[in-house]
C-alpha cells in the first residue's frame, strides 16, 4: 500500500514545529511524542512503522519534532519538558476541536509528556506509552547548570521540570485506556521508576513487562511484537 505523508511546518505553542501527517482520510488520529534526544521517526524509525500500519487500518497519524529537536526550530540546549507538554497538548487540542478521535503515542520522555497531557484532557481516546520515565528519584541540580548525554547538552531545568511534574502520580487522573510497555533491561528507566508506574497504574491501564528487553533498542522481531500489540490496542480504542 502507498503511504501518503504530508510534511510541513506549523505553528504550535509559539514554535515552528516540523510535522509529518499520514493521511488515512478519516477522523481518527494518533499523535506521536518522541523521546529525549529523539525525533519524530522514533527509535529505529519504529514510529514510521507504526504510522504506516495504522494508515492501512484507516487511522491517520501526526508525527512531530519538539522544539530544538529534529527539523523543528530552536536549539536542543533550550529544550523544556514543560514546553514539550504544552506543544503536545496544543496539537492534541487542535485535532479534538476538529472533531477527531485522538490517541497519544509516546516513547520514553515522550511517553511522560503523553501521560501528562492525558491527565489533563479527558477526551483523549487512548494512550500508548513505551518505556515511560517518571523521574521519581530526587533531582540533584548540577553546578554547571546543564546535562550532557550522547553528545548533546540541555539545560538542567529540563530534568528539574520532569521531576517536578510527578508523572507517575498523574496516572491516577488518566481516564483514557492506556497501554504501557516496560522493559526489565532498560538502561535509562530503573526499577524504582518502573515500579512507580506499575503501582500508580489504574484498572483501565495495561502494563506489559518485557523481560530482558532494552529501553528501545529492540530487535526487529522484538519491535514487531510490541508494535502489533500497540496497534491492536489503538484500533480497539478508536472504534
Beta strands, then each sheet from edge to edge (+ up, - down):
strand 1: 5-12
strand 2: 15-22
strand 3: 28-33
strand 4: 60-64
strand 5: 101-107
strand 6: 126-130
strand 7: 146-149
strand 8: 152-155
strand 9: 177-183
strand 10: 205-210
sheet 1: 1+ 2- 4+ 3+ 5+ 6+ 9+ 10+
sheet 2: 7+ 8-
end
